């Protein structure tokens, strides 16, 4: 009887050991699977962009600005490496994450401002922190822009125009006073692209600026807001883009360069917009640019075409 009890106990111990061994193997395999999945995520650049974007979103939700800056830095590094290796698809995906990060950040800042108890002091601090984060992101996007233009990656340059346009609109819906700087960066980017021999970027930038104007005037309550400063920045940017386009191709029809300003003027001739206190000043500034191009058109008509002078063959 004692022998049977001993055999039965050994059997149970072996069964327990087998179950424990199977259980341990299962846990080990799960751990290896999880680690392998994470490793593949880090090795896949596209998944990296999604990962850093998610980290940025969670950092905004938890009000951790240092982690947000680290996530933006990681996205920037990904974009720069992909530009170096001539991979516009990855670079574009990293860039397209930036406007979404800014939109989430501005929405979070707006919610914080709404629940602030001491309106004057806390809103001032919130504005300072908001400006710092925005300028930090702008600097990183500008760095990507420089590298993309150095490589003449037109696809990335076109994406940058769209990215700046979205950023301007997100800023306008948060605070119209924040749009001046990204508007300036958009026009500078387009001007640099034109000078690098990418004229289509100038066309895209002009259309983007017009769409920004239309969206601001249609979707934002600007009744008591200052429209002069943002639209003066927009007009100046549009003027720089058209001037660069002309300098690169002096045979271009000047009416093509004047058309964006005429379209912009048409937006301000709308009765609703015409009633705003800044409308007359904005139209006057648009007319100034149109007048300059009209004068240039008259001058160009008086200049006779240069004759074709055949090159003389050099005498041996």
matplotlib code that plots the C-alpha trace (Angstrom):
import matplotlib.pyplot as plt

x = [0.0, 2.9, 4.5, 1.3, 1.1, 4.8, 4.2, 1.0, 2.9, 5.7, 3.2, 1.5, 4.9, 5.8, 2.4, 2.9, 6.4, 5.1, 2.3, 4.7, 7.1, 4.4, 3.2, 6.7, 7.3, 4.0, 5.0, 8.5, 7.0, 4.6, 7.5, 9.6, 6.7, 6.0, 9.7, 9.9, 6.8, 8.4, 11.7, 9.9, 8.1, 11.4, 12.9, 10.0, 10.3, 6.6, 5.6, 8.2, 6.4, 3.1, 4.7, 6.3, 3.0, 1.2, 3.8, 3.3, -0.5, -0.2, 2.4, -0.1, -2.9, -0.7, 0.7, 4.3, 6.0, 9.5, 8.2, 6.3, 9.5, 11.4, 8.7, 8.9, 12.7, 12.4, 10.0, 12.4, 15.3, 13.3, 12.4, 16.0, 17.4, 14.8, 15.7, 19.3, 18.4, 16.1, 13.0, 10.2, 7.4, 8.7, 9.7, 6.2, 4.6, 6.7, 5.9, 2.2, 2.2, 3.3, 0.0, -2.0, 0.4, 0.0, -3.8, -3.9, -1.6, -3.6, -6.8, -5.3, -4.0, -7.4, -9.0, -6.5, -7.1, -10.8, -10.4, -7.8, -8.9, -6.6, -7.3, -4.7, -1.6, -2.4, -3.5, -0.2, 1.8, -0.3, 0.4, 4.2, 4.3, 2.2, 4.5, 7.6, 6.3, 5.1, 8.4, 10.2, 8.1, 8.5, 12.3, 12.3, 10.1, 12.3, 15.3, 13.6, 12.7, 16.4, 17.5, 14.7, 15.4, 19.2, 18.2, 15.6, 12.9, 9.9, 7.4, 8.6, 8.6, 5.0, 4.1, 5.7, 3.5, 0.4, 1.8, 2.4, -1.1, -2.7, -0.6, -1.7, -5.4, -5.0, -3.3, -6.0, -8.7, -6.9, -5.7, -5.5, -2.4, -0.4, -0.6, 1.9, 5.0, 3.9, 2.6, 6.1, 7.7, 5.3, 6.2, 10.0, 9.8, 8.0, 10.5, 13.4, 11.9, 11.3, 14.9, 16.0, 14.2, 10.9, 8.3, 5.3, 5.9, 5.2, 1.9, 0.9, 1.9, -0.2, -3.2, -2.7, -2.5, -5.8, -7.4, -6.2, -7.8, -11.1, -11.2, -10.4, -13.1, -15.7, -15.1, -13.7, -15.7, -13.4, -15.9, -13.9, -10.5, -7.6, -7.5, -4.9, -1.8, -2.4, -3.6, -0.7, 1.6, -0.3, -0.2, 3.5, 4.2, 2.2, 4.1, 7.4, 6.3, 5.2, 8.3, 10.5, 8.5, 9.0, 12.7, 13.1, 11.0, 10.8, 8.8, 5.9, 2.5, 2.2, -1.6, -0.9, 1.1, -1.7, -4.5, -4.0, -4.2, -7.4, -8.9, -7.9, -9.5, -12.7, -12.9, -12.9, -15.5, -18.0, -20.6, -20.0, -16.2, -16.5, -18.1, -15.0, -12.9, -9.7, -11.1, -10.3, -6.6, -6.3, -7.8, -5.5, -2.5, -3.7, -4.2, -0.6, 0.7, -1.6, -0.5, 3.1, 2.5, 0.4, 3.3, 5.7, 3.5, 3.6, 7.4, 7.7, 5.6, 7.9, 11.0, 11.8, 12.6, 16.2, 17.4, 18.8, 22.5, 24.1, 27.3, 30.4, 32.5, 35.8, 38.7, 41.3]
y = [0.0, 2.3, 1.5, 2.4, 5.7, 6.4, 5.6, 7.7, 10.7, 10.4, 10.4, 13.5, 15.2, 14.4, 15.6, 18.9, 19.2, 18.6, 21.1, 23.7, 23.1, 23.5, 26.6, 28.1, 27.3, 29.1, 32.2, 32.2, 32.0, 34.8, 37.0, 36.2, 36.9, 40.3, 41.2, 40.1, 42.1, 45.2, 44.6, 44.4, 47.6, 49.4, 47.9, 48.9, 52.7, 53.2, 51.6, 53.8, 56.9, 55.6, 54.8, 58.2, 59.9, 57.9, 58.8, 62.5, 62.1, 60.5, 63.1, 65.9, 64.1, 63.8, 67.3, 66.0, 68.6, 67.1, 63.8, 65.6, 67.3, 64.0, 62.4, 65.3, 65.0, 61.3, 62.0, 64.7, 62.3, 59.7, 62.2, 63.4, 59.9, 59.0, 62.2, 61.3, 57.8, 59.4, 57.8, 60.4, 58.1, 57.7, 61.4, 62.4, 60.2, 61.7, 65.2, 64.6, 63.6, 67.2, 69.0, 66.4, 66.8, 70.6, 70.3, 68.0, 70.3, 73.4, 71.7, 70.6, 74.1, 75.5, 73.2, 74.1, 77.8, 77.3, 75.8, 78.3, 80.1, 83.1, 84.1, 86.8, 85.0, 81.5, 82.4, 84.3, 81.3, 79.0, 81.3, 81.3, 77.5, 77.1, 79.5, 77.6, 74.2, 75.6, 77.2, 74.0, 72.1, 74.8, 74.6, 70.9, 71.1, 73.9, 71.6, 68.9, 71.4, 72.4, 68.8, 68.0, 71.0, 70.2, 66.8, 68.4, 66.0, 67.6, 65.2, 66.1, 69.8, 69.6, 67.8, 70.5, 73.1, 71.1, 70.6, 74.4, 75.1, 72.7, 74.2, 77.7, 76.7, 74.9, 78.0, 80.3, 78.3, 78.5, 82.1, 84.2, 86.0, 82.8, 82.5, 85.1, 83.0, 79.8, 81.9, 83.4, 80.0, 78.7, 81.5, 81.2, 77.5, 78.0, 80.7, 78.5, 75.7, 78.0, 79.1, 75.4, 74.9, 73.6, 76.1, 73.8, 74.3, 78.0, 77.3, 74.9, 77.4, 80.2, 77.9, 76.9, 80.6, 81.3, 78.3, 79.4, 82.9, 81.3, 79.0, 81.8, 84.0, 81.2, 79.2, 81.7, 84.3, 87.3, 90.1, 91.5, 90.1, 91.8, 90.7, 93.2, 91.5, 87.9, 89.0, 91.4, 88.5, 86.4, 89.1, 89.7, 85.9, 85.6, 88.6, 87.0, 83.7, 85.5, 87.6, 84.5, 82.9, 85.9, 86.1, 82.4, 82.9, 86.4, 85.3, 84.2, 85.9, 88.5, 88.0, 84.5, 86.1, 88.7, 86.2, 85.0, 88.7, 89.2, 86.1, 87.2, 90.7, 88.9, 87.3, 90.7, 92.1, 89.8, 92.0, 90.1, 90.6, 94.1, 95.3, 94.5, 97.4, 96.1, 95.2, 98.6, 98.4, 94.8, 95.7, 98.7, 96.5, 94.0, 96.9, 98.0, 94.7, 94.6, 98.1, 97.1, 94.2, 96.3, 98.8, 96.0, 94.6, 98.0, 98.1, 94.6, 95.5, 98.4, 96.3, 94.9, 91.3, 90.4, 89.4, 85.9, 86.4, 83.3, 82.2, 82.6, 79.6, 80.0, 80.1, 77.5]
z = [0.0, 0.9, -2.5, -4.4, -2.5, -3.4, -7.1, -7.2, -5.6, -8.1, -10.9, -9.6, -9.2, -12.8, -14.0, -12.1, -13.5, -17.1, -16.6, -15.1, -18.0, -20.6, -18.8, -18.7, -22.4, -23.2, -21.3, -22.8, -26.3, -25.6, -24.3, -27.4, -29.7, -28.0, -28.2, -31.8, -32.7, -31.1, -32.8, -36.2, -35.4, -34.8, -37.9, -40.1, -40.8, -41.6, -38.3, -36.6, -37.9, -36.5, -33.2, -32.8, -33.8, -31.2, -28.6, -29.5, -29.1, -25.7, -24.6, -25.5, -23.6, -20.5, -20.9, -21.1, -23.4, -23.1, -24.4, -27.2, -28.3, -28.3, -30.5, -32.9, -32.9, -33.7, -36.6, -37.9, -37.8, -39.7, -42.4, -42.7, -43.0, -45.6, -47.5, -47.4, -48.9, -51.5, -50.0, -50.4, -49.3, -45.8, -45.6, -46.7, -44.1, -41.3, -42.5, -42.7, -39.0, -38.1, -38.8, -36.8, -33.9, -34.0, -34.3, -31.2, -29.3, -30.0, -29.1, -25.8, -25.2, -25.9, -23.4, -20.7, -21.3, -20.9, -17.4, -16.3, -13.1, -13.3, -16.9, -17.3, -15.9, -17.0, -20.5, -20.9, -19.8, -22.1, -25.0, -24.3, -24.0, -27.2, -29.1, -27.9, -29.0, -32.4, -33.1, -32.1, -34.7, -37.3, -37.0, -37.5, -40.6, -42.0, -41.6, -43.5, -46.2, -46.6, -47.0, -49.5, -51.7, -51.6, -53.0, -55.3, -54.1, -55.8, -54.2, -50.7, -51.6, -52.7, -49.5, -47.5, -49.1, -48.1, -44.6, -44.1, -45.4, -42.9, -40.1, -41.0, -40.9, -37.5, -36.1, -37.6, -35.9, -32.6, -32.7, -35.9, -34.5, -34.8, -38.6, -39.6, -39.0, -40.7, -43.7, -43.9, -43.8, -46.5, -48.9, -48.1, -48.8, -52.1, -53.1, -52.4, -54.4, -57.4, -57.2, -57.2, -60.5, -59.2, -60.6, -60.0, -56.3, -56.7, -58.4, -55.7, -53.0, -54.7, -54.8, -51.2, -50.1, -51.9, -50.3, -46.9, -47.5, -48.5, -45.5, -43.0, -44.5, -44.6, -41.4, -38.8, -37.0, -37.8, -37.0, -34.1, -35.2, -36.9, -40.5, -41.7, -40.2, -41.4, -44.9, -45.3, -44.5, -47.0, -49.7, -49.2, -49.4, -52.6, -54.0, -53.2, -54.9, -58.1, -58.2, -58.0, -60.7, -63.0, -62.3, -63.3, -66.4, -67.7, -70.8, -68.6, -69.2, -66.4, -66.3, -64.9, -62.0, -61.5, -61.4, -57.7, -56.5, -58.6, -57.1, -53.6, -54.2, -55.3, -51.9, -50.2, -52.6, -51.0, -49.1, -45.8, -45.9, -47.3, -44.1, -42.0, -40.8, -42.4, -45.8, -47.4, -46.3, -47.6, -51.0, -51.2, -50.6, -53.3, -55.7, -55.0, -56.2, -59.2, -60.1, -60.0, -62.4, -64.7, -64.9, -65.5, -68.2, -70.0, -69.7, -71.1, -74.1, -75.0, -74.9, -78.4, -78.6, -78.7, -82.2, -82.7, -83.3, -84.8, -83.2, -85.3, -85.8, -84.2, -86.7, -86.3]

ax = plt.figure().add_subplot(projection="3d")
ax.plot(x, y, z, "-o")
ax.set_aspect("equal")
plt.show()
